[in-house]
């Protein structure tokens, strides 16, 4: 069985994704590289940040964009 390597900005929430389906990171988020295996790999993307910590780690899954 082949393991699906999801592209940057997506993840597979199963180690062996038999459906060969990648899920998009939440809005304003991306991954650092291909092959991410869960939503925790999604970080705030360019122009987005965690409004509380001012870092790229989402706040309760949310990122704030530039206004």
C-alpha positions in Angstrom: 0.0 0.0 0.0 1.4 3.4 -1.0 1.5 6.2 1.6 0.0 9.4 0.3 2.3 12.4 0.7 0.1 15.4 0.9 1.3 18.7 -0.7 2.2 21.8 1.3 -0.9 23.4 2.8 -2.7 20.1 3.3 -2.5 17.1 5.6 -3.8 13.5 5.8 -5.3 12.6 9.2 -4.4 8.9 8.9 -0.9 7.5 8.7 -2.0 5.2 5.9 -4.5 7.2 4.1 -6.2 4.5 2.0 -8.7 7.1 0.5 -5.7 9.1 -0.9 -7.4 12.2 0.2 -5.7 15.3 1.6 -7.5 17.8 3.7 -6.8 21.6 3.4 -5.4 23.4 6.4 -7.9 25.8 8.0 -8.2 29.3 6.4 -5.0 31.4 6.7 -2.9 28.3 7.5 -0.4 26.2 5.7 2.2 23.5 6.5 6.0 23.9 6.4 6.5 20.9 4.1 4.8 18.1 2.2 3.7 14.9 4.0 1.9 16.4 7.0 -0.2 13.9 8.9 -2.5 15.9 11.1 -4.1 19.3 11.5 -1.6 20.2 14.2 1.0 20.6 11.4 -0.9 23.6 10.1 0.6 26.9 11.1 -0.5 30.5 10.4 0.5 31.3 6.8 2.1 34.4 5.4 0.4 37.6 6.6 -1.4 35.6 9.4 -0.5 35.1 13.1 -1.8 34.2 16.6 -3.2 37.5 17.9 -2.4 36.5 21.5 1.2 35.3 21.2 2.1 37.1 17.9 3.5 33.7 16.7 2.7 31.3 13.9 1.0 28.8 16.1 -2.8 29.1 15.7 -4.9 30.2 18.7 -7.6 27.5 19.2 -7.2 26.7 15.5 -7.5 30.3 14.4 -5.1 32.8 12.7 -5.6 36.5 12.3 -4.8 38.2 9.1 -3.4 41.6 8.2 -6.1 44.3 8.0 
